Amino acid sequence: MTEKAKQELSFFDWEKQMESGLVSEEFREPDAKTSFERVYQVVRQIPEGKVATYGQVARLAGNKKWSRVVGYALHVNPEPGKIPCHRVVNRLGEPSKAFAFGGVNKQIELLEAEGVTFTDGRVDMKQYQWDL
């Protein structure tokens, strides 16, 4: 991430969220400082064959209002092979139309390879949503 991007994201700084009391301690790793790092920590934990929503990842990362931040973070995923951003869908179970690593069809292909099925372009959230 560029220095400019880091500065622009200072609003979402981990320390500020800690002070505000909005951070979920459950998924905290001590070295995570930025909102993007928090998002990546959560997404790494989504099991194969399961999906999470942007809002779910945002809540687990520490701020339920970070849904868009989750999208921004996943769009610039620095380690697509290690951070399974394809496992994040919208609240309706729809894949991202702007999936950064090959488009919507690639996201569907990756999820189907993990056993996730689609009906009318949507994941059955009752069956496949990551349940903590």
Residue, then its C-alpha position, 0 to 999 in steps of 0.5 A: m500500500t502506498e504511503k498516500a493510501k495509508q495517510e488517507l485511511s488514517f480515519f480507520d486507524w486501529e488505535k482510534q477504533m480501540e479508543s472509541g470502544l467499537v473494536s471486536e477483541e475476538f479477532r484482534e492480532p496484536d500487530a494489526k494497526t490499520s482497518f485493512e489489516r483487521v479486514y484481512q485477519v478476519v477474511r483469512q479465517i473464513p473457512e473453505g466452502k463458507v462465505a461471509t458478507y461485507g457487513q459481517v467482516a466489518r463487524l468482526a474487524g471492529n466496526k459495523k460501519w466498515s462495509r465499504v472499507v471491507g470492499y476497498a481492502l479486498h479490491v487491493n488484496p496484497e495476497p490473493g492466494k492467502i487472503p481468500c477475498h472470493r469468500v466475501v459476498n453481499r448481504l443477498g449472497e451475490p458475488s461482487k461485480a467488481f471482483a478484482f482478480g478476474g471478475v464476477n465469473k472468477q469469484i463464482e468459479l472459485l466458490e464453486a470449486e470449494g463446494v458452494t452452489f449458486t441459485d439464480g446468481r446467489v449463494d444460499m446464505k442459510q447453508y453457506q454463511w460462515d457461522l461463528 
